[in-house]
């Protein structure tokens, strides 16, 4: 073993405290990167292969009813490669025949037709079982729906199909690429108890819903380099006479939107958080190596005088830094793989693929190690540069002592306190001003990461509170199969428990502003609504405008419009009229892209007297079971949602996933705080050993010496708490803007308890670091310390 290698192992042992502190932070960085990057790759790979293998369609075209012979016209459109026609219908689970008193809610089921063999587009993956037989009551059921209700192959499911009670037999458990994220209308999270998908042979389903020889949904796949807008326009032209409500592309498909947004957010987290950890690790390496090189000036001079080249000396210290980083990176990879597998398990509760496994690849392993090595090299760069530039003769001389002089900071402290300990502490902070600033930034970063982790919980909690308590004031929402006259409210008022009912009408529409456009569901409702109340961007309550459109802020930002601007509204059903309407106000709603208008504006748009297709109900909760049974008897009802039950289900699902993320975040951010504070205390003890020993000789007690050592880090921690709070708020504000999607926009809300929790974790980490260093102070032998050069 040559001299440099022996020296390197000796230095690693001597610096074992700083090595462990740095290794812990590198471990957090690499494990965070491996987990989030691997999960991101797993989602991307699973989505890509699933779409490819099961031929997920490029264009979806729903309509009222069209003859099957229309397929040839669609196939002849320029740019179309494949066409798949099918029928689908929303039915209700006949929960009354299940004899389950706990099921006091309606369950909607989407029935989708199947051909004789695997569909050309949007294929179905069989988990178990077999394909349904023609002209039978056999169905395939989605895996999520089956698991949530405990159903297996051979079980019979009672449904209300076109007003008739039917019992459908499960012959297979299945998945499909269009239901990776399986949610019902208006829902944000999957809930297999209240929504599911089933597939039935066309020969049986079409006659049951009055669609024999017809279809109400067309799926299209495009040829390579085909023009998507041109094909969609041609499809709309063909289907318009048959009640087409506007074709939309894959990017507007609800399931694809959710998985696309999740992949995008994972990519952000896979870069931002590991980068912060690695920056702190590079800082710790910089401090440790700077101190080591300062102590080894003589050894460096001897090595150079004995003929060691600058490259050899620089390589020695660079390898030392790399070894310190790899000490944390290697176990960090193993922990990251484990964390990634746990994240993948959680994602399987939300997204449903034939196979979603954590993507552990050797290329990712190499990338993680390379990132750790780059961070180590960056941290060692400046200290190593100073070492190799040090002339041998100058290196052999001790480092000149720092020059102290009175300054305004010390004079200011003197006015506050005459105690010498304060002047000594301030002098030490000023003497190492750059290191003090970087230590302050590192501790503030730990505080900011803790705040960022708590922000997700606070934002979602506030979003739920606003959406379910302030904006949505109804108890139950009911949807009708077909638009009906407002007299349908009278039927609802006769149901048990209904205290108040308010109509609404959802209309498929496209809103255009200049060259920008959005396809969405336009909602018409009463001006004096009691069930809906929004707030503007200033937090003031606003009712729906009677003289124009009310847009959500996300939609207004995407269309680049403001109150007073004029937009073009194209209705995608009926007469497909196009009208110009003003934007009256912007609501600060957090969920989805939405536009609202008064019910009185419907006749000019639709050309009818103002039909409705849904209602919001306020009910007596004690009569909910009776209301549920009564709703099932209405043949014109498509489904219903109970706000309270939906929120409970969402809270249960979110609590499990968010709490896991928060625990990991607290551990990782606490590791940063511990590593930074412990490293600073160890460096301070090493630098000030002779000074502290001299104070002991002069009569200072161990407690007074310990307090002097801790005071410097105490000042940094006290300053880091408010600075970290500001940094954390800025980081959360940046994330809230970057994570905006069509489905959700997180409010910038951080609860005081989050700041308190972050400060508590920092203080606990500081206390643990202080206790570990206090043992060394108590074990310090005065005579031995005074004999050393420093």
N, C-alpha and C positions, 0 to 999 in steps of 0.2 A: 504494500500500500504506500503510494507516494505521499510526500509531505502535505500537499494541498488537500488530498482526499482525507488524510487523517485529521487535518485542521478543520475540514468541513464537518465531519462527524462530531468532533469535539465542540464546535460552535453550535451545532444543532442541539446537543445535550445541554450546553450552557444556557441556550436561549429557549429551553423547552417550554417555559411558560408562555413566551410570545409565539412560539411555534404552534402551540395548542390553540391560543386565542385566534391566530390567523387561520389555522386549519378549520376551526369551527365555522368561521364566516365563509371560507371557500366552500366548505361542505354545504352550507345553506344555499350558496349561489349555484353550485353545480347540481345539487339535488332539485332545486327549484327549476333550473333550466331543463334538466333531463325529464322531470315529471311533466312540465307544461309543454315543452317542445314535442316530447313523445306522444302526449295526448293529442296535441294538435295534428301531428302526423297520422295518428291512428284514425282520427275523425276524417281527415282528408282522404286517406287511402280507402277507408271503409265506404265513404260517400262515392268516390270515383269508381271503385269496382262495382258497387251496388248499382249505380246508375247505368254503367256500361253493360253489366251482365243481364240486367233485367229491363234494359231499354227504356229508361225513363223518358217520357215524352218531352218535346221542346215547346209545344203549344197545346193549350187546353181551351176547348170551346164549348161551354155549356149552353143549352138552349131549351126551349119548351118541348118541342116534338118535331121530328123530321123523318121522312121515309128512309128506309135503309138504302134505297136506290141512289141516294145523294152521295154515297161513298165515292162513286166514279168521278163526280165533279170535283170533289175535294182532292182526290188522288191526282187529277190532271192540273192542279194549280202548280205553276212554275216554282220549283224549289222544294216541293214536298216529296219526301222519300217514302214514308210509310203513313198509313191511316188506320186507326183503330176506333171502331164505334162501339158504344155500350150504353146501357141504361143504369141509372142509379136513383135511389129514393131514400128519403129519411123516414124511418119508422120508429115506433116507441116499443120499449120492452114492456110486456104485460106483467108488471111487477105484482099486481094484485093476486095472480095465480101462483106466485112463488111462496106465499105465506111467510114472508119475512117482515116482522113488525119494524125492524130497523130501517127498511128501505122506504123512507117517506120522501122520496124524490123520484123524478122521472129520469129515465135513461134513454137517450137518443141513440139510434143505430143507423149507420149509413150502409145500406145494402147496395152492392155493386155487382153488375152482371159479369159472368165468365163465359168464354166461348168453350167449344168442345175440348180444345187443348190450350196450352199456355198462350196467353195473349201476345199479339205481335209487339205491343207497347205496354209499358207498366205491368211487367210480368209479376207473378205471385210466387213467393218462395215458401214452400211447404216445410214447416218445422217437423210436423208429424201427420200421420193420416194419409188420406188419398183425395183424389179429385172428385167433386160431386157428380152424381149421375144426372143425366138429362131428365127433365120432367119429374123431378122429385123435390121433396122439401129438405134436401141435404144442403149444408152450407159449410164454408170455411169460415173460421173466426180468427180475428187478429189476436196475436199472442198477448198483448197488453190487456185486452178485454177479457180473455180467458183467465189470465192469472188473477186479475182484480176480483173476479167473481167465483173463482174456484171451479171453472168448468173444464171438462175433458172431452175427448172424443167419445161419442155415443150419447152424450147428454142432450136433452131437448130444451130449447129456449123458446118460451112463449112470447110472441110479438103481436102487435096490432098492425096488420098489413092491409092498407087501403080500407080501413074501417072494419076488418074482419080479424078475429083471433086465429092465429096460426101457431103451430108448434114446429120449429125448425130443428133438424137433427144435425149436430156437429159431427163432421166426418174428417176434419183436418184443422190443424192450427197453422196459421200462415202469417207472413209479413209481406209488405209491398213497398217499393221505393217512394211512393207518393204519401206514405203514412209513417215515415221515419219518426216524425214528431206528430203523434196522434192526438189531436185536440179537437174538441167540438167548436161549434160556432161561438165566437165571442170569448173563448177561454184562452188563457195564457199558458197554463201548465197541463200536462196530460192527467186525466182522471178517468181510469178505466171503469170506475163504478157508474159514471154518468154519461160516458160516450164510448162507443166502440164501432168497429167495422166488421162487416160480414160479406162474404162473396157467395153468390148463388148462380146457377146456370141460367143463361139468358132465356132458354126455352121455358123455364118456370117463372122467372122474375118478371119478364116483359108482360105476359098476359095478366099477372097478378096486379100490376099497376097501370094497366091499360096502354101498354106500349108495344103490343105485338106488331112485328114488322117495322118497328120504328126505333129511334134512339134519341137520347137527350143529352149526350155528351160525346164530343169528338176529340180524339187525341192525335196529334200529328208529330212526326219526326222530320227534320229538315235535311236536305242534301248539304253537302259540304259547300261552304261559302254562299249559301242562300241568304237572301235578304229577309231578316226576321220581320221588320215592319211591313214590307210589301206582302209577305205571305199572310200575316195577320189581317191586313186590310182586305185581302182577297177572300179569306175565310169568313170574315164578318159580312162581306157582300153576298156570299153564297147562303149563309145561315140567317141573315136578317129576316127574310120572309117567314121563317119558321120559329120565330121567337128567340133568336140568338141574343145573348146578353153581353156579347163582347168577348172575343178571344183574348187570352193573356198568356204571357210566356212563362218559362220556368222560374224566372227571377221573382215573379209575383205569386208563385204558388206558396201557400202558407207553410207547408212542411219544409220546403226548400229554404224559405226565408229564415226560419228559425235556425236550421242547421248551418246555413251560410253565416248568419250573424254570430253564432257561437264559435265557429271556426275563426272568424275575424277577431273576436275578442280574445280567444286563446293565443292567437299570434301576438297580440299586444302584450299580454301577460308573460309570454315566453321570452320577451326581449327586455321589457322595462324593469321588472323586479330583479332578475339575475344581474342586469347591468349595474343596478344600485349596489347589490351585495359585492360584486367584483370591484367596484370603485373603492368601497370601504376596505376590502382586503388589500388592494394595491397600496392604499394609504398606510395600513399597518405594516406591510412589508417595507415600505419606504422608511418609516420611523425606526423599525427594528434594525434594518441594515445601516441606516445613518448612524445610529448609536454604536453598532458593532464596529463599523469602519473607524469611527472616532476613537474607540478604545484600542483598535489594532493598528494605529498609525506606525508604531515601532515595528511590528511584524511585517507590515507592508513594505516599509523601508528596507528591512533585512532581506525579504524575498527579492526585491528589485536589485539590491546590491549583490546577491548571489546569482543573478543572471536570469531570474524569472521574467518572462516577457509580460507586457501589459495585457496582452490577450489572455494569458494564463491566469493572471490575477483577476481580471474582469470576469473571465469564465467561471472562476471559483465562486465569486460572490453571486453571479447570476444563477449558477447551479444550486447554490444555497437557497436562493429565493424560490427557484422552481421546485426544489425538494419540499420546502415549507408549503407551497401551494398544493403539490400533489398529495401531501399528507392528508389534506382535507378533500381533495378532488376524488380520490379513489373510493373511500367510503361514501362520499357524496353521490357517486354514480349508483352504488347499490341502494342507498336510501331513496334516491330519485326514481329508480325503477319500481321500488315498492310503493312510493307515493303515487306514481303514475298508474299503477295497477289499481290502487284504491279509487283514484279519480275516474278511471275507466268503468269501474263497478257502479259509481254514482251516475255516470253518463248513461249507463244502460237502463237506468230508471226513467230517463227522459227520452232518449233516442234509441230506435229499434232497428238494428242491422242484423243480417244473417250472421255476421261475425264482427265483433268490435273488441279487439285485443290491443293491449298496450304495445306500441310500436318500438320495441327495443332492437335497435340495429347497431352493428359494429361501427357503421359510419357515424351514428350519433355519439357513440362512445368516444371515437376519435375527435369529433368536434368538441365534446365537453372537455376532454383533456387539453385540446389546443386552446380553448378559451381560458382555462386555468393557467396555462403556461404563458399566454399573452399577458394576462393580468399580472402575473409574477414578474415578467420582464419589464412591464411598464412601471411597476412599483420599484424595481431595483435600478431602473435606468439612471436616475440622477445620482444616487449614492455611489454606484459603480463608476460612473463617469468621473466623479471626484476622486475616487480611489486610484484609478489608472492614471490620472493627471498629476498625482502627488509626486514631486521629485524625491528621490531616495534620501538626500541629505536633510530636507525639510521634514520628511516623515519620521526620521530618527529623533527629532526633537519633540518634546511634549507639546500638545496643542496649547497655544497661548490662552491664558484665562480671559474670560469676558471682561469688558470694561463697563463698570457700573457708574452711573451718574444720576443725580436727582432729575426728575422729570415731572411734568404736570400730573400724570396719573398718580405717582407716589405722593405728591403734595396734596392731591385731592383725597387720597386715602388717609393721609396724616390728619387732615381736618376732621374726618369722620371718626378715626380711632388712632390713639397713640400706640397701640400694641405693635411691637416689632413683627409679630407673626403676619400681620396684614401686609406690611411693607415687603417682607420677604416673599410672600405669595404673589403679590402684584409684580414684583421684580422678576420672579421666575416666569410668570406668564408673558411678560414683555420680552424677556431674554429669548424665549422660544416662541415668538409671536406667530410664525407660520404654522408650527406644529399645534399651537393652541387653537388657531383658527380652524385647522383641518380637523382637530379632535372635536371641536364644537360642531362642525358640519356633520361629522360622522354620527355623533350622538343625536343630532337633530334629525338625521336621516332615519335612524331607528325609530324615533318618535313618529316621524311622518309615515313610515310603513305600518306602524300600529294603527294610526288614524285611518289610513287607507283601507286596512282590513275591516275595521269597524264601520267604515262609511258604507260598504255594501249592505250590511245589515240595516243600518239606519235609513238608507235611501229606500230600500225595498219596504221596510216597515212604514215609512212615511207615505210611500206610493200607495200601499194597500189602504192605509188609513184614509187618505184623501179620496181614492177612487171608490172605496166601499162605504165610506161614511159621509163625505161631503158631496161628491159628484153624483154617485149612484145612490139614490135614496129609496129606491123600491126594495121590496122583499123578494118578489118573484118576477121573472120575465118570461112571457109566453110568446111563441112564434107560430104563425098560422101557415098552413100548407099553401094557400093561395090568397091573394089580396081579397078582402071583403069590405063591405060597407062599414062605416063606424057603428052601425047598429049591433055589430058583433060584441061591443062592450056590454050590451044588456045581458047577453048570455053569460059573460064572465061575472057580472055583478050577482047573478043568481047562484053562483058557486059558493059553497060553505067557506067562511073565513075571509072573503074578499071585502075589504073596507073601502078601497078606492082603486080605480083603474084609469090608466092614461094611455091613449093610443099612440102608435108611431108607425112609420112606413120606411123600410129600408129599400133603397133604389140603387141598382148598379149604375154607376155613372163614371164619366171621365171628365176631369177638370183640367182645363188648359189655361196657361198664362204664358203668352208669347210662345216660345218653342218648347217650354216645359209642360209636362202633363203627368197626371196620376190617375190610375184606375182605382176606384174605391167604392164603398157603399155609402151613399148619401142618406142621411137620416132626417126625415121630416117629423116634426113633433109640435105640440101646442106651444104657443108663445108663453103663456102663463103656466109653465110646467112646474109641478110640485115634486116630480121624481128626478129631475136633472137640474143641477146648479153648478156652473163653472166659475172659475176665477180668472181674471186677466193676469197679465205678467206682473202687475203690482200687488196681486193678492186680493183685489177687490172682487166681491161677488157680482156676477153678471148673469142676467137671464138671456135666453136665446133672442137674437135680433129679429124683429118683425119685418125688416126692410132689406134683407140680404142674407149672405152666408156668414156663418160663424165657423171659422177654421181652427183646428188645433195648431199649436205653435210649430210643431214638427212639420206639418203639411205646409204651413205658410212659409217656413224657411226653405223647404225644398222647392216650392213654386216661386220663391222670391217675391212674395206679395205682402202688402200691409193694408190696414183699414183704409178704405177709399179707393183701392185699386179695383179694376173690373176683370173678371175671369169668364171663361166660356164653359158652360156646363152642357155636356152631351149625355142624355139619358140613353142607357144601353138596353132598354126593353120597350115594348109597346110600339109607339109611333117613332121612337128614337129621335125625339125633338132636341134641338140645340138652342139654348138660350144664353144670353149674356146677363150676368148677375154681378152686383157689387159685393165686395168683401166688407162686411159691416164691423166685425170685431174678431179678435184673436183670443182664444181660450188657452189657458196654461194647463192643458190636460197632458198626462204623462203616458197614456197608453194609446198606441196606434195612430194611424192617419185617419182623420175623420172630418166631415163637414156636415153642418146642421143648417136646416132652413125651416121656416114655419109651415105647418100643414096647409095654410091658405095659399102657399105657392105651388101646390101640387097640380091643380087643374091646368095652368098654362104649360107645365112640363109634361104631364102625362096625358092630358086630353080627357080625363074622366072627372067625376065629381069629388074625388078625394078618398080613395080606398086606403085601408090600413092592412098591414101584415104582421102586426104584433102589438103587445100591450105590456105596460109595467103595472104591477099590482102591489098594493100595500095590504097586508093580510094580518089576521090574528094567528100568531105562531102556534097557539094551542090547537088550532084546527088544521094545521098543515097536513097531517096524514089523511084527513077526510078530503081536503082540497086535492091532494095528489091523486087519490082514487077517482075523484070526479073529473079531473083533467084527462085522465086516460080514456074516459068514455066519449070525449069529443072527437068525432072523426076528422074535423077540419084542423086539429091541432098537430103541429109538426114537432114540438118539443118545448121544454121549459128549463129555466135555470133558477136555482135558489141561491141568492147572493150569500147568505150566511154559510150555507153548506159548502159553497165553492171556496169561500175564504178559508174555512177550516181546513179543507183538503190542501189548498195552496200553502197554508202555514205549516202543515205537517211535512210536506215535501221539501219546502224551503229550509225549514229548521234543520233537517238532517244534513243537507248539503252545505249550508252556510256555516253551521257550527263547526263542521270538520275543517273548512277553509279558515275559519277564525282561529282555531286552535293551532293550526300549522303556522299561520301568520304571527301569532303571539310568540311561539317558540322561536321562529326565525328572527323576528325583530329583536326579541330578548337576547338572542345569541349575538347580534350585532352590538347591542348596548354593552353586554358583558365583555365581549372581545375588545371593544374600544377602550372601555374604562380600565379593565384589567391590564391591558397592554400599556396604557399611559401610566398607571400606578407602578408597574414593574420598571418601566424606563425611568420614572422619577426617582424610585428607590435606588436604582443603579447609579444615576447621575449624582444624587445628593447623599450618598452613603456617608462620605466623610463629613459633610455638613451636619447631618443628623447625629452622627457619632460625637462630633464636637459639642453639639448642644447637650447631649447626654452628660458629657464631661463637665459642662458648665452648670449642671444641676437640673436640666429639664427632665421631667418624668417621661416614661414610655407613652402615657396617654397624650402628653403635650406634643411629643415628637410625632406620634401617629396623627394627631389632629392637624399638625402643620403639613404633613404629607397629603392628607385628605382634602385640605382646604382648597388646594389648586383645582382638583377634580370636582370638588363641590361647586365651585364657581362656574366651571364649564357645564355641569349638569343643570344648575339653576338657570343659566342662560339658554341651554339647549331646549328646555321645556317650552318657553314661549316661541322660540325660533322654530322648533320642530312642529309646533301647532300651526304656525303660518305656512311652513313648507308643506305640511300634510294637507292643509286646506287647498293650497295651490295645486298639489298633485291630484287631489280629488276633483277639483274643478276641471283640470286637464282631462282626467279620465271620463268625467261626465259628458264632456263634449266629444271625446273619441268613441265612446261606447253607444252613441245614439244610433238607434235602428228604426226601421219602419214600425216595429211592434212595440217598442218601449224606449222611453227616455228617462234616465234616473234623475231625480231631483237632487240638487246640491244641498243636502241636509246632513249635518253632523251633530249628533246629540252630545250634550255636555258629558254624559257618562262615558262616551268614547274617548274624549280628551282625558278624563280622569283615569280611565283604564290604562291608556297609553302612558300617562305620567307614572302610574303605579308600577307598571312593568319596568320602566326605566329606573325608577328608584330601587326596586327589588334587585335588578341586575347590578346597580351600583353598590348596593349593600353587600351582595355576595362577593363582588370583586374586592371590596374593602376588607372583608373578613379574611379572604384568602391572603391578601398582602399583609394584613395585620399580624398573621402568624410569623411571617418573615421578619417583620419589625421587632416583634417580641423575642425572636430567637437571635437577633443581631448581637454579635460580640463586639464590644466597643474597641478593644485593642486590635483585633484582627482587621476591622474596618479601617482604623487609622493607619495601619501599616500599608494599605493598598495605595496605588497611585491616585485613585479617585474614590 
